[in-house]
């Protein structure tokens, strides 16, 4: 199977059929830190993948804005 890794970008190939969690273990990746995608499908750790599959491993990111736009008012300002 061919595996595309993001951050940093690289490609690796692994032989045989194995569970997603075993693939991640071989790549020294913690399962809770990434999403594993095959085509348009998000895979779980227990799904089996094998030769001919193309997987993408993306890091999980979180975050967002600190305040909704238009809600910031300078403190101490007179109205």
mmCIF file of the N, C-alpha and C atoms, coordinates in Angstrom:
data_MODEL
# 
_entry.id   MODEL 
# 
loop_
_atom_site.group_PDB 
_atom_site.id 
_atom_site.type_symbol 
_atom_site.label_atom_id 
_atom_site.label_alt_id 
_atom_site.label_comp_id 
_atom_site.label_asym_id 
_atom_site.label_entity_id 
_atom_site.label_seq_id 
_atom_site.pdbx_PDB_ins_code 
_atom_site.Cartn_x 
_atom_site.Cartn_y 
_atom_site.Cartn_z 
_atom_site.occupancy 
_atom_site.B_iso_or_equiv 
_atom_site.pdbx_formal_charge 
_atom_site.auth_seq_id 
_atom_site.auth_comp_id 
_atom_site.auth_asym_id 
_atom_site.auth_atom_id 
_atom_site.pdbx_PDB_model_num 
ATOM 1   N N  . UNK A 1 1  ? 0.836   -1.180 0.000  1.00 0.00 ? 1  UNK A N  1 
ATOM 2   C CA . UNK A 1 1  ? 0.000   0.000  0.000  1.00 0.00 ? 1  UNK A CA 1 
ATOM 3   C C  . UNK A 1 1  ? 0.881   1.242  0.000  1.00 0.00 ? 1  UNK A C  1 
ATOM 4   N N  . UNK A 1 2  ? 0.354   2.283  -0.619 1.00 0.00 ? 2  UNK A N  1 
ATOM 5   C CA . UNK A 1 2  ? 1.081   3.553  -0.688 1.00 0.00 ? 2  UNK A CA 1 
ATOM 6   C C  . UNK A 1 2  ? 0.468   4.494  0.348  1.00 0.00 ? 2  UNK A C  1 
ATOM 7   N N  . UNK A 1 3  ? 1.319   5.166  1.096  1.00 0.00 ? 3  UNK A N  1 
ATOM 8   C CA . UNK A 1 3  ? 0.852   6.056  2.164  1.00 0.00 ? 3  UNK A CA 1 
ATOM 9   C C  . UNK A 1 3  ? 1.466   7.428  1.975  1.00 0.00 ? 3  UNK A C  1 
ATOM 10  N N  . UNK A 1 4  ? 0.581   8.445  1.889  1.00 0.00 ? 4  UNK A N  1 
ATOM 11  C CA . UNK A 1 4  ? 1.038   9.840  1.810  1.00 0.00 ? 4  UNK A CA 1 
ATOM 12  C C  . UNK A 1 4  ? 0.912   10.443 3.196  1.00 0.00 ? 4  UNK A C  1 
ATOM 13  N N  . UNK A 1 5  ? 2.001   10.962 3.689  1.00 0.00 ? 5  UNK A N  1 
ATOM 14  C CA . UNK A 1 5  ? 2.027   11.594 5.008  1.00 0.00 ? 5  UNK A CA 1 
ATOM 15  C C  . UNK A 1 5  ? 2.138   13.102 4.828  1.00 0.00 ? 5  UNK A C  1 
ATOM 16  N N  . UNK A 1 6  ? 1.435   13.836 5.667  1.00 0.00 ? 6  UNK A N  1 
ATOM 17  C CA . UNK A 1 6  ? 1.466   15.306 5.629  1.00 0.00 ? 6  UNK A CA 1 
ATOM 18  C C  . UNK A 1 6  ? 2.176   15.827 6.872  1.00 0.00 ? 6  UNK A C  1 
ATOM 19  N N  . UNK A 1 7  ? 2.860   16.924 6.681  1.00 0.00 ? 7  UNK A N  1 
ATOM 20  C CA . UNK A 1 7  ? 3.538   17.627 7.794  1.00 0.00 ? 7  UNK A CA 1 
ATOM 21  C C  . UNK A 1 7  ? 4.562   16.775 8.515  1.00 0.00 ? 7  UNK A C  1 
ATOM 22  N N  . UNK A 1 8  ? 5.676   16.501 7.990  1.00 0.00 ? 8  UNK A N  1 
ATOM 23  C CA . UNK A 1 8  ? 6.163   16.902 6.672  1.00 0.00 ? 8  UNK A CA 1 
ATOM 24  C C  . UNK A 1 8  ? 5.664   15.946 5.594  1.00 0.00 ? 8  UNK A C  1 
ATOM 25  N N  . UNK A 1 9  ? 5.570   16.454 4.372  1.00 0.00 ? 9  UNK A N  1 
ATOM 26  C CA . UNK A 1 9  ? 5.115   15.641 3.250  1.00 0.00 ? 9  UNK A CA 1 
ATOM 27  C C  . UNK A 1 9  ? 6.154   14.584 2.883  1.00 0.00 ? 9  UNK A C  1 
ATOM 28  N N  . UNK A 1 10 ? 5.664   13.340 2.765  1.00 0.00 ? 10 UNK A N  1 
ATOM 29  C CA . UNK A 1 10 ? 6.519   12.253 2.295  1.00 0.00 ? 10 UNK A CA 1 
ATOM 30  C C  . UNK A 1 10 ? 5.628   11.083 1.909  1.00 0.00 ? 10 UNK A C  1 
ATOM 31  N N  . UNK A 1 11 ? 6.139   10.152 1.161  1.00 0.00 ? 11 UNK A N  1 
ATOM 32  C CA . UNK A 1 11 ? 5.405   8.966  0.771  1.00 0.00 ? 11 UNK A CA 1 
ATOM 33  C C  . UNK A 1 11 ? 6.192   7.736  1.173  1.00 0.00 ? 11 UNK A C  1 
ATOM 34  N N  . UNK A 1 12 ? 5.486   6.732  1.670  1.00 0.00 ? 12 UNK A N  1 
ATOM 35  C CA . UNK A 1 12 ? 6.112   5.456  2.004  1.00 0.00 ? 12 UNK A CA 1 
ATOM 36  C C  . UNK A 1 12 ? 5.225   4.339  1.461  1.00 0.00 ? 12 UNK A C  1 
ATOM 37  N N  . UNK A 1 13 ? 5.803   3.165  1.296  1.00 0.00 ? 13 UNK A N  1 
ATOM 38  C CA . UNK A 1 13 ? 5.034   1.988  0.886  1.00 0.00 ? 13 UNK A CA 1 
ATOM 39  C C  . UNK A 1 13 ? 5.269   0.886  1.904  1.00 0.00 ? 13 UNK A C  1 
ATOM 40  N N  . UNK A 1 14 ? 4.180   0.199  2.258  1.00 0.00 ? 14 UNK A N  1 
ATOM 41  C CA . UNK A 1 14 ? 4.260   -0.932 3.173  1.00 0.00 ? 14 UNK A CA 1 
ATOM 42  C C  . UNK A 1 14 ? 3.597   -2.131 2.512  1.00 0.00 ? 14 UNK A C  1 
ATOM 43  N N  . UNK A 1 15 ? 4.181   -3.326 2.673  1.00 0.00 ? 15 UNK A N  1 
ATOM 44  C CA . UNK A 1 15 ? 3.584   -4.522 2.071  1.00 0.00 ? 15 UNK A CA 1 
ATOM 45  C C  . UNK A 1 15 ? 2.552   -5.172 2.993  1.00 0.00 ? 15 UNK A C  1 
ATOM 46  N N  . UNK A 1 16 ? 1.639   -5.963 2.410  1.00 0.00 ? 16 UNK A N  1 
ATOM 47  C CA . UNK A 1 16 ? 0.747   -6.818 3.189  1.00 0.00 ? 16 UNK A CA 1 
ATOM 48  C C  . UNK A 1 16 ? -0.538  -6.166 3.647  1.00 0.00 ? 16 UNK A C  1 
ATOM 49  N N  . UNK A 1 17 ? -1.383  -7.027 4.285  1.00 0.00 ? 17 UNK A N  1 
ATOM 50  C CA . UNK A 1 17 ? -2.641  -6.565 4.853  1.00 0.00 ? 17 UNK A CA 1 
ATOM 51  C C  . UNK A 1 17 ? -2.440  -6.364 6.347  1.00 0.00 ? 17 UNK A C  1 
ATOM 52  N N  . UNK A 1 18 ? -2.959  -5.251 6.859  1.00 0.00 ? 18 UNK A N  1 
ATOM 53  C CA . UNK A 1 18 ? -2.841  -4.980 8.289  1.00 0.00 ? 18 UNK A CA 1 
ATOM 54  C C  . UNK A 1 18 ? -3.861  -3.949 8.707  1.00 0.00 ? 18 UNK A C  1 
ATOM 55  N N  . UNK A 1 19 ? -4.117  -3.880 9.998  1.00 0.00 ? 19 UNK A N  1 
ATOM 56  C CA . UNK A 1 19 ? -5.026  -2.877 10.533 1.00 0.00 ? 19 UNK A CA 1 
ATOM 57  C C  . UNK A 1 19 ? -4.370  -1.505 10.487 1.00 0.00 ? 19 UNK A C  1 
ATOM 58  N N  . UNK A 1 20 ? -5.221  -0.498 10.423 1.00 0.00 ? 20 UNK A N  1 
ATOM 59  C CA . UNK A 1 20 ? -4.726  0.883  10.377 1.00 0.00 ? 20 UNK A CA 1 
ATOM 60  C C  . UNK A 1 20 ? -3.846  1.175  11.587 1.00 0.00 ? 20 UNK A C  1 
ATOM 61  N N  . UNK A 1 21 ? -4.251  0.692  12.767 1.00 0.00 ? 21 UNK A N  1 
ATOM 62  C CA . UNK A 1 21 ? -3.443  0.968  13.959 1.00 0.00 ? 21 UNK A CA 1 
ATOM 63  C C  . UNK A 1 21 ? -2.062  0.326  13.869 1.00 0.00 ? 21 UNK A C  1 
ATOM 64  N N  . UNK A 1 22 ? -1.949  -0.810 13.162 1.00 0.00 ? 22 UNK A N  1 
ATOM 65  C CA . UNK A 1 22 ? -0.642  -1.443 12.989 1.00 0.00 ? 22 UNK A CA 1 
ATOM 66  C C  . UNK A 1 22 ? 0.218   -0.669 11.983 1.00 0.00 ? 22 UNK A C  1 
ATOM 67  N N  . UNK A 1 23 ? -0.451  -0.116 10.965 1.00 0.00 ? 23 UNK A N  1 
ATOM 68  C CA . UNK A 1 23 ? 0.278   0.738  10.012 1.00 0.00 ? 23 UNK A CA 1 
ATOM 69  C C  . UNK A 1 23 ? 0.865   1.941  10.747 1.00 0.00 ? 23 UNK A C  1 
ATOM 70  N N  . UNK A 1 24 ? 0.033   2.588  11.580 1.00 0.00 ? 24 UNK A N  1 
ATOM 71  C CA . UNK A 1 24 ? 0.502   3.764  12.314 1.00 0.00 ? 24 UNK A CA 1 
ATOM 72  C C  . UNK A 1 24 ? 1.639   3.396  13.269 1.00 0.00 ? 24 UNK A C  1 
ATOM 73  N N  . UNK A 1 25 ? 1.542   2.234  13.904 1.00 0.00 ? 25 UNK A N  1 
ATOM 74  C CA . UNK A 1 25 ? 2.602   1.789  14.813 1.00 0.00 ? 25 UNK A CA 1 
ATOM 75  C C  . UNK A 1 25 ? 3.920   1.605  14.045 1.00 0.00 ? 25 UNK A C  1 
ATOM 76  N N  . UNK A 1 26 ? 3.831   1.008  12.849 1.00 0.00 ? 26 UNK A N  1 
ATOM 77  C CA . UNK A 1 26 ? 5.053   0.814  12.044 1.00 0.00 ? 26 UNK A CA 1 
ATOM 78  C C  . UNK A 1 26 ? 5.677   2.148  11.644 1.00 0.00 ? 26 UNK A C  1 
ATOM 79  N N  . UNK A 1 27 ? 4.819   3.162  11.466 1.00 0.00 ? 27 UNK A N  1 
ATOM 80  C CA . UNK A 1 27 ? 5.318   4.480  11.071 1.00 0.00 ? 27 UNK A CA 1 
ATOM 81  C C  . UNK A 1 27 ? 5.671   5.355  12.271 1.00 0.00 ? 27 UNK A C  1 
ATOM 82  N N  . UNK A 1 28 ? 5.515   4.785  13.491 1.00 0.00 ? 28 UNK A N  1 
ATOM 83  C CA . UNK A 1 28 ? 5.815   5.493  14.731 1.00 0.00 ? 28 UNK A CA 1 
ATOM 84  C C  . UNK A 1 28 ? 4.957   6.753  14.879 1.00 0.00 ? 28 UNK A C  1 
ATOM 85  N N  . UNK A 1 29 ? 3.635   6.590  14.603 1.00 0.00 ? 29 UNK A N  1 
ATOM 86  C CA . UNK A 1 29 ? 2.680   7.692  14.694 1.00 0.00 ? 29 UNK A CA 1 
ATOM 87  C C  . UNK A 1 29 ? 1.642   7.332  15.745 1.00 0.00 ? 29 UNK A C  1 
ATOM 88  N N  . UNK A 1 30 ? 1.333   8.253  16.642 1.00 0.00 ? 30 UNK A N  1 
ATOM 89  C CA . UNK A 1 30 ? 0.302   8.027  17.648 1.00 0.00 ? 30 UNK A CA 1 
ATOM 90  C C  . UNK A 1 30 ? -1.067  8.114  16.983 1.00 0.00 ? 30 UNK A C  1 
ATOM 91  N N  . UNK A 1 31 ? -1.920  7.084  17.123 1.00 0.00 ? 31 UNK A N  1 
ATOM 92  C CA . UNK A 1 31 ? -3.205  7.058  16.413 1.00 0.00 ? 31 UNK A CA 1 
ATOM 93  C C  . UNK A 1 31 ? -4.102  8.263  16.682 1.00 0.00 ? 31 UNK A C  1 
ATOM 94  N N  . UNK A 1 32 ? -4.114  8.829  17.867 1.00 0.00 ? 32 UNK A N  1 
ATOM 95  C CA . UNK A 1 32 ? -4.996  9.945  18.182 1.00 0.00 ? 32 UNK A CA 1 
ATOM 96  C C  . UNK A 1 32 ? -4.560  11.275 17.608 1.00 0.00 ? 32 UNK A C  1 
ATOM 97  N N  . UNK A 1 33 ? -3.407  11.299 16.943 1.00 0.00 ? 33 UNK A N  1 
ATOM 98  C CA . UNK A 1 33 ? -2.888  12.566 16.439 1.00 0.00 ? 33 UNK A CA 1 
ATOM 99  C C  . UNK A 1 33 ? -3.106  12.751 14.947 1.00 0.00 ? 33 UNK A C  1 
ATOM 100 N N  . UNK A 1 34 ? -3.717  11.753 14.288 1.00 0.00 ? 34 UNK A N  1 
ATOM 101 C CA . UNK A 1 34 ? -3.867  11.834 12.830 1.00 0.00 ? 34 UNK A CA 1 
ATOM 102 C C  . UNK A 1 34 ? -5.234  11.318 12.377 1.00 0.00 ? 34 UNK A C  1 
ATOM 103 N N  . UNK A 1 35 ? -5.588  11.669 11.142 1.00 0.00 ? 35 UNK A N  1 
ATOM 104 C CA . UNK A 1 35 ? -6.732  11.087 10.444 1.00 0.00 ? 35 UNK A CA 1 
ATOM 105 C C  . UNK A 1 35 ? -6.158  10.225 9.332  1.00 0.00 ? 35 UNK A C  1 
ATOM 106 N N  . UNK A 1 36 ? -6.741  9.040  9.132  1.00 0.00 ? 36 UNK A N  1 
ATOM 107 C CA . UNK A 1 36 ? -6.296  8.168  8.043  1.00 0.00 ? 36 UNK A CA 1 
ATOM 108 C C  . UNK A 1 36 ? -7.437  8.070  7.034  1.00 0.00 ? 36 UNK A C  1 
ATOM 109 N N  . UNK A 1 37 ? -7.143  8.418  5.794  1.00 0.00 ? 37 UNK A N  1 
ATOM 110 C CA . UNK A 1 37 ? -8.157  8.543  4.751  1.00 0.00 ? 37 UNK A CA 1 
ATOM 111 C C  . UNK A 1 37 ? -7.798  7.624  3.586  1.00 0.00 ? 37 UNK A C  1 
ATOM 112 N N  . UNK A 1 38 ? -8.824  6.912  3.083  1.00 0.00 ? 38 UNK A N  1 
ATOM 113 C CA . UNK A 1 38 ? -8.661  6.113  1.855  1.00 0.00 ? 38 UNK A CA 1 
ATOM 114 C C  . UNK A 1 38 ? -9.733  6.602  0.890  1.00 0.00 ? 38 UNK A C  1 
ATOM 115 N N  . UNK A 1 39 ? -9.305  7.231  -0.196 1.00 0.00 ? 39 UNK A N  1 
ATOM 116 C CA . UNK A 1 39 ? -10.263 7.836  -1.124 1.00 0.00 ? 39 UNK A CA 1 
ATOM 117 C C  . UNK A 1 39 ? -11.017 8.942  -0.419 1.00 0.00 ? 39 UNK A C  1 
ATOM 118 N N  . UNK A 1 40 ? -12.344 8.797  -0.321 1.00 0.00 ? 40 UNK A N  1 
ATOM 119 C CA . UNK A 1 40 ? -13.164 9.782  0.394  1.00 0.00 ? 40 UNK A CA 1 
ATOM 120 C C  . UNK A 1 40 ? -13.577 9.272  1.768  1.00 0.00 ? 40 UNK A C  1 
ATOM 121 N N  . UNK A 1 41 ? -13.026 8.116  2.185  1.00 0.00 ? 41 UNK A N  1 
ATOM 122 C CA . UNK A 1 41 ? -13.446 7.485  3.442  1.00 0.00 ? 41 UNK A CA 1 
ATOM 123 C C  . UNK A 1 41 ? -12.437 7.712  4.559  1.00 0.00 ? 41 UNK A C  1 
ATOM 124 N N  . UNK A 1 42 ? -12.977 8.106  5.712  1.00 0.00 ? 42 UNK A N  1 
ATOM 125 C CA . UNK A 1 42 ? -12.166 8.215  6.918  1.00 0.00 ? 42 UNK A CA 1 
ATOM 126 C C  . UNK A 1 42 ? -12.129 6.840  7.576  1.00 0.00 ? 42 UNK A C  1 
ATOM 127 N N  . UNK A 1 43 ? -10.948 6.318  7.846  1.00 0.00 ? 43 UNK A N  1 
ATOM 128 C CA . UNK A 1 43 ? -10.799 4.954  8.369  1.00 0.00 ? 43 UNK A CA 1 
ATOM 129 C C  . UNK A 1 43 ? -10.659 4.953  9.882  1.00 0.00 ? 43 UNK A C  1 
ATOM 130 N N  . UNK A 1 44 ? -11.159 3.876  10.494 1.00 0.00 ? 44 UNK A N  1 
ATOM 131 C CA . UNK A 1 44 ? -10.956 3.693  11.933 1.00 0.00 ? 44 UNK A CA 1 
ATOM 132 C C  . UNK A 1 44 ? -9.682  2.880  12.147 1.00 0.00 ? 44 UNK A C  1 
ATOM 133 N N  . UNK A 1 45 ? -9.228  2.838  13.386 1.00 0.00 ? 45 UNK A N  1 
ATOM 134 C CA . UNK A 1 45 ? -7.985  2.140  13.711 1.00 0.00 ? 45 UNK A CA 1 
ATOM 135 C C  . UNK A 1 45 ? -8.065  0.639  13.464 1.00 0.00 ? 45 UNK A C  1 
ATOM 136 N N  . UNK A 1 46 ? -9.282  0.061  13.510 1.00 0.00 ? 46 UNK A N  1 
ATOM 137 C CA . UNK A 1 46 ? -9.425  -1.388 13.356 1.00 0.00 ? 46 UNK A CA 1 
ATOM 138 C C  . UNK A 1 46 ? -9.702  -1.834 11.922 1.00 0.00 ? 46 UNK A C  1 
ATOM 139 N N  . UNK A 1 47 ? -9.856  -0.896 10.986 1.00 0.00 ? 47 UNK A N  1 
ATOM 140 C CA . UNK A 1 47 ? -10.091 -1.303 9.599  1.00 0.00 ? 47 UNK A CA 1 
ATOM 141 C C  . UNK A 1 47 ? -8.819  -1.890 8.991  1.00 0.00 ? 47 UNK A C  1 
ATOM 142 N N  . UNK A 1 48 ? -9.015  -2.848 8.090  1.00 0.00 ? 48 UNK A N  1 
ATOM 143 C CA . UNK A 1 48 ? -7.885  -3.523 7.459  1.00 0.00 ? 48 UNK A CA 1 
ATOM 144 C C  . UNK A 1 48 ? -7.622  -2.904 6.094  1.00 0.00 ? 48 UNK A C  1 
ATOM 145 N N  . UNK A 1 49 ? -6.362  -2.624 5.838  1.00 0.00 ? 49 UNK A N  1 
ATOM 146 C CA . UNK A 1 49 ? -5.933  -2.096 4.548  1.00 0.00 ? 49 UNK A CA 1 
ATOM 147 C C  . UNK A 1 49 ? -4.875  -3.032 3.979  1.00 0.00 ? 49 UNK A C  1 
ATOM 148 N N  . UNK A 1 50 ? -4.657  -2.928 2.678  1.00 0.00 ? 50 UNK A N  1 
ATOM 149 C CA . UNK A 1 50 ? -3.696  -3.849 2.090  1.00 0.00 ? 50 UNK A CA 1 
ATOM 150 C C  . UNK A 1 50 ? -3.123  -3.352 0.787  1.00 0.00 ? 50 UNK A C  1 
ATOM 151 N N  . UNK A 1 51 ? -2.482  -4.276 0.087  1.00 0.00 ? 51 UNK A N  1 
ATOM 152 C CA . UNK A 1 51 ? -1.836  -3.955 -1.179 1.00 0.00 ? 51 UNK A CA 1 
ATOM 153 C C  . UNK A 1 51 ? -2.865  -3.344 -2.129 1.00 0.00 ? 51 UNK A C  1 
ATOM 154 N N  . UNK A 1 52 ? -2.473  -2.324 -2.831 1.00 0.00 ? 52 UNK A N  1 
ATOM 155 C CA . UNK A 1 52 ? -3.356  -1.644 -3.761 1.00 0.00 ? 52 UNK A CA 1 
ATOM 156 C C  . UNK A 1 52 ? -4.081  -0.453 -3.150 1.00 0.00 ? 52 UNK A C  1 
ATOM 157 N N  . UNK A 1 53 ? -4.101  -0.365 -1.816 1.00 0.00 ? 53 UNK A N  1 
ATOM 158 C CA . UNK A 1 53 ? -4.736  0.786  -1.171 1.00 0.00 ? 53 UNK A CA 1 
ATOM 159 C C  . UNK A 1 53 ? -3.792  1.983  -1.194 1.00 0.00 ? 53 UNK A C  1 
ATOM 160 N N  . UNK A 1 54 ? -4.409  3.158  -1.338 1.00 0.00 ? 54 UNK A N  1 
ATOM 161 C CA . UNK A 1 54 ? -3.657  4.413  -1.209 1.00 0.00 ? 54 UNK A CA 1 
ATOM 162 C C  . UNK A 1 54 ? -4.258  5.171  -0.046 1.00 0.00 ? 54 UNK A C  1 
ATOM 163 N N  . UNK A 1 55 ? -3.454  5.407  0.956  1.00 0.00 ? 55 UNK A N  1 
ATOM 164 C CA . UNK A 1 55 ? -3.898  6.082  2.172  1.00 0.00 ? 55 UNK A CA 1 
ATOM 165 C C  . UNK A 1 55 ? -3.263  7.454  2.276  1.00 0.00 ? 55 UNK A C  1 
ATOM 166 N N  . UNK A 1 56 ? -3.970  8.335  2.960  1.00 0.00 ? 56 UNK A N  1 
ATOM 167 C CA . UNK A 1 56 ? -3.399  9.643  3.286  1.00 0.00 ? 56 UNK A CA 1 
ATOM 168 C C  . UNK A 1 56 ? -3.488  9.798  4.797  1.00 0.00 ? 56 UNK A C  1 
ATOM 169 N N  . UNK A 1 57 ? -2.416  10.214 5.419  1.00 0.00 ? 57 UNK A N  1 
ATOM 170 C CA . UNK A 1 57 ? -2.371  10.418 6.862  1.00 0.00 ? 57 UNK A CA 1 
ATOM 171 C C  . UNK A 1 57 ? -2.190  11.915 7.105  1.00 0.00 ? 57 UNK A C  1 
ATOM 172 N N  . UNK A 1 58 ? -3.226  12.518 7.702  1.00 0.00 ? 58 UNK A N  1 
ATOM 173 C CA . UNK A 1 58 ? -3.197  13.965 7.967  1.00 0.00 ? 58 UNK A CA 1 
ATOM 174 C C  . UNK A 1 58 ? -3.167  14.208 9.473  1.00 0.00 ? 58 UNK A C  1 
ATOM 175 N N  . UNK A 1 59 ? -2.379  15.168 9.906  1.00 0.00 ? 59 UNK A N  1 
ATOM 176 C CA . UNK A 1 59 ? -2.367  15.496 11.338 1.00 0.00 ? 59 UNK A CA 1 
ATOM 177 C C  . UNK A 1 59 ? -3.669  16.159 11.748 1.00 0.00 ? 59 UNK A C  1 
ATOM 178 N N  . UNK A 1 60 ? -4.108  15.887 12.972 1.00 0.00 ? 60 UNK A N  1 
ATOM 179 C CA . UNK A 1 60 ? -5.297  16.536 13.521 1.00 0.00 ? 60 UNK A CA 1 
ATOM 180 C C  . UNK A 1 60 ? -4.866  17.900 14.043 1.00 0.00 ? 60 UNK A C  1 
ATOM 181 N N  . UNK A 1 61 ? -5.629  18.924 13.648 1.00 0.00 ? 61 UNK A N  1 
ATOM 182 C CA . UNK A 1 61 ? -5.323  20.282 14.098 1.00 0.00 ? 61 UNK A CA 1 
ATOM 183 C C  . UNK A 1 61 ? -6.574  20.876 14.716 1.00 0.00 ? 61 UNK A C  1 
ATOM 184 N N  . UNK A 1 62 ? -6.389  21.687 15.706 1.00 0.00 ? 62 UNK A N  1 
ATOM 185 C CA . UNK A 1 62 ? -7.522  22.379 16.315 1.00 0.00 ? 62 UNK A CA 1 
ATOM 186 C C  . UNK A 1 62 ? -7.144  23.842 16.510 1.00 0.00 ? 62 UNK A C  1 
ATOM 187 N N  . UNK A 1 63 ? -8.148  24.631 16.788 1.00 0.00 ? 63 UNK A N  1 
ATOM 188 C CA . UNK A 1 63 ? -7.889  26.047 16.992 1.00 0.00 ? 63 UNK A CA 1 
ATOM 189 C C  . UNK A 1 63 ? -9.054  26.855 16.488 1.00 0.00 ? 63 UNK A C  1 
ATOM 190 N N  . UNK A 1 64 ? -8.915  28.143 16.483 1.00 0.00 ? 64 UNK A N  1 
ATOM 191 C CA . UNK A 1 64 ? -9.977  29.011 16.014 1.00 0.00 ? 64 UNK A CA 1 
ATOM 192 C C  . UNK A 1 64 ? -9.715  30.421 16.461 1.00 0.00 ? 64 UNK A C  1 
ATOM 193 N N  . UNK A 1 65 ? -10.678 31.301 16.198 1.00 0.00 ? 65 UNK A N  1 
ATOM 194 C CA . UNK A 1 65 ? -10.491 32.697 16.573 1.00 0.00 ? 65 UNK A CA 1 
ATOM 195 C C  . UNK A 1 65 ? -10.801 32.863 18.057 1.00 0.00 ? 65 UNK A C  1 
ATOM 196 N N  . UNK A 1 66 ? -10.226 33.892 18.647 1.00 0.00 ? 66 UNK A N  1 
ATOM 197 C CA . UNK A 1 66 ? -10.400 34.146 20.068 1.00 0.00 ? 66 UNK A CA 1 
ATOM 198 C C  . UNK A 1 66 ? -11.757 34.755 20.366 1.00 0.00 ? 66 UNK A C  1 
ATOM 199 N N  . UNK A 1 67 ? -12.301 35.564 19.470 1.00 0.00 ? 67 UNK A N  1 
ATOM 200 C CA . UNK A 1 67 ? -13.583 36.219 19.692 1.00 0.00 ? 67 UNK A CA 1 
ATOM 201 C C  . UNK A 1 67 ? -14.280 36.388 18.355 1.00 0.00 ? 67 UNK A C  1 
ATOM 202 N N  . UNK A 1 68 ? -15.612 36.324 18.347 1.00 0.00 ? 68 UNK A N  1 
ATOM 203 C CA . UNK A 1 68 ? -16.322 36.559 17.091 1.00 0.00 ? 68 UNK A CA 1 
ATOM 204 C C  . UNK A 1 68 ? -16.071 37.980 16.602 1.00 0.00 ? 68 UNK A C  1 
ATOM 205 N N  . UNK A 1 69 ? -16.058 38.178 15.302 1.00 0.00 ? 69 UNK A N  1 
ATOM 206 C CA . UNK A 1 69 ? -15.788 39.508 14.764 1.00 0.00 ? 69 UNK A CA 1 
ATOM 207 C C  . UNK A 1 69 ? -16.905 40.458 15.177 1.00 0.00 ? 69 UNK A C  1 
ATOM 208 N N  . UNK A 1 70 ? -16.516 41.700 15.474 1.00 0.00 ? 70 UNK A N  1 
ATOM 209 C CA . UNK A 1 70 ? -17.478 42.719 15.859 1.00 0.00 ? 70 UNK A CA 1 
ATOM 210 C C  . UNK A 1 70 ? -17.790 42.722 17.337 1.00 0.00 ? 70 UNK A C  1 
ATOM 211 N N  . UNK A 1 71 ? -17.276 41.782 18.120 1.00 0.00 ? 71 UNK A N  1 
ATOM 212 C CA . UNK A 1 71 ? -17.575 41.748 19.548 1.00 0.00 ? 71 UNK A CA 1 
ATOM 213 C C  . UNK A 1 71 ? -16.504 42.404 20.395 1.00 0.00 ? 71 UNK A C  1 
ATOM 214 N N  . UNK A 1 72 ? -15.384 42.721 19.789 1.00 0.00 ? 72 UNK A N  1 
ATOM 215 C CA . UNK A 1 72 ? -14.295 43.310 20.545 1.00 0.00 ? 72 UNK A CA 1 
ATOM 216 C C  . UNK A 1 72 ? -14.551 44.794 20.754 1.00 0.00 ? 72 UNK A C  1 
ATOM 217 N N  . UNK A 1 73 ? -14.511 45.209 22.006 1.00 0.00 ? 73 UNK A N  1 
ATOM 218 C CA . UNK A 1 73 ? -14.658 46.615 22.349 1.00 0.00 ? 73 UNK A CA 1 
ATOM 219 C C  . UNK A 1 73 ? -13.473 46.992 23.207 1.00 0.00 ? 73 UNK A C  1 
ATOM 220 N N  . UNK A 1 74 ? -12.813 48.063 22.856 1.00 0.00 ? 74 UNK A N  1 
ATOM 221 C CA . UNK A 1 74 ? -11.666 48.443 23.681 1.00 0.00 ? 74 UNK A CA 1 
ATOM 222 C C  . UNK A 1 74 ? -12.113 48.692 25.119 1.00 0.00 ? 74 UNK A C  1 
ATOM 223 N N  . UNK A 1 75 ? -11.386 48.128 26.072 1.00 0.00 ? 75 UNK A N  1 
ATOM 224 C CA . UNK A 1 75 ? -11.762 48.314 27.468 1.00 0.00 ? 75 UNK A CA 1 
ATOM 225 C C  . UNK A 1 75 ? -11.513 49.748 27.893 1.00 0.00 ? 75 UNK A C  1 
ATOM 226 N N  . UNK A 1 76 ? -12.379 50.286 28.750 1.00 0.00 ? 76 UNK A N  1 
ATOM 227 C CA . UNK A 1 76 ? -12.229 51.640 29.260 1.00 0.00 ? 76 UNK A CA 1 
ATOM 228 C C  . UNK A 1 76 ? -12.693 52.702 28.291 1.00 0.00 ? 76 UNK A C  1 
ATOM 229 N N  . UNK A 1 77 ? -13.289 52.338 27.175 1.00 0.00 ? 77 UNK A N  1 
ATOM 230 C CA . UNK A 1 77 ? -13.713 53.348 26.213 1.00 0.00 ? 77 UNK A CA 1 
ATOM 231 C C  . UNK A 1 77 ? -15.037 53.957 26.657 1.00 0.00 ? 77 UNK A C  1 
ATOM 232 N N  . UNK A 1 78 ? -15.182 55.235 26.455 1.00 0.00 ? 78 UNK A N  1 
ATOM 233 C CA . UNK A 1 78 ? -16.414 55.942 26.807 1.00 0.00 ? 78 UNK A CA 1 
ATOM 234 C C  . UNK A 1 78 ? -17.436 55.770 25.697 1.00 0.00 ? 78 UNK A C  1 
ATOM 235 N N  . UNK A 1 79 ? -18.699 55.639 26.071 1.00 0.00 ? 79 UNK A N  1 
ATOM 236 C CA . UNK A 1 79 ? -19.763 55.514 25.065 1.00 0.00 ? 79 UNK A CA 1 
ATOM 237 C C  . UNK A 1 79 ? -20.678 56.705 25.076 1.00 0.00 ? 79 UNK A C  1 
# 
